[in-house]
Amino acid sequence: MKLKDFDYFLPEELIAQTPIEPRDHSKLLILNKKSWEIQDKHFYDILENLNENDVLVLNETRTIHARLFWEIDIFPKWKKEIKPVEILLHKQISLDTWECLWYPGKNLKIGRIIRFYDENKNLILNGFIEKVSDMWRFIKFDISGFDFLKVIEKIWEMPLPHYITHSLENTERYQTIYGKTHGSAATPTAWLHFTNELLTHLEKKWVRIEKILLHVWVWTFKPVEVENITEHYMHSEYIEIKQDVAQRLNEYKKFWKKIIAVWTTSVRTLESFTDENWILWYGWKETSIFIYPGYKWRFIDSLITNFHLPCSTLLMLVSSLAWTQHIKTAYQHAIENKYRFFSFWDAMWIK
């Protein structure tokens, strides 16, 4: 299977730079994966299309202020230096230690102490480099937990994708309304269209809503660089399903309720915890599951997602749920009808 099979041309003006207000007023393209039928709706129209036989599975991760462009003090044993750097928190290793991307990093050796100051030149955070590799710096901070998150919100920023060139005045608009577990370097954007009012109406219709967890780490933006996609090295991400949630989802599946994953993070979590007998397990682990056409689906029936980048692993994932040609047709329809693409996107429901 070739990378070029998942390429398409997107006019630059269709890359959404700002979010829709209200959240649920974006467009919604509904693709029937069996009949090929395409419908043009608005996101709030899902209320008319869901009922007591449907189960929405949402990712409750919350995006942290994981990127910093800054000048910091680097303290080796023999001299003091002021260095401009870019830092990106990638993965939490322990309560106070993070795996970080750091550029430039050639002078950051094991044992260095890094000091961070606020805009008033007050020292607010120290970091100690415990371990280095060709790509990563493992940094132990002197503040941990929620106190650490509060500190970095003062000087760090939300790591928006490279294709968003506009600044984001309200960072809460890049958060989901129910996100509560900090740890992601990017937001599960299919969640961005839900409002509290819409969820309340869905619950009144007895639509089941369950929450799982996947922390979106920095490699979600990594492009596929091999022509044969089966040779692509897939990044890993932290996933978690609670025991009571897994039990309920298994019961729903047993009684033929439709499992609808909201964004690809929910897909990766559910499929990673499902065994060959179609039983969903619970627990926590890291997953590097790579889903592309030919994949044998185990648990989900339907997917609410966005319009993904050309040649991306996420486009390959959605192409495995609906035949690749169906997806190409739907994307072309979206382009011709001026849908908004990528993070502040209009929505797509493969049902």
BELMO-V531750 format. One record per helix or strand of 2 or more residues. SS is the DSSP state (h for helix, s for strand). FROM is the first residue (numbers start at 1). TO is the last residue. Records with the same first field share a line. If there is no record, write none. Layout:
SS: FROM-TO, FROM-TO
This chain:
h: 3-6, 12-14, 23-25, 43-49, 145-155, 171-174, 189-193, 196-204, 218-221, 229-231, 243-254, 264-272, 313-321, 324-336
s: 27-31, 38-42, 54-59, 61-63, 67-75, 80-92, 97-103, 113-117, 123-132, 136-141, 181-184, 208-215, 237-241, 258-262, 283-287, 302-305, 347-350
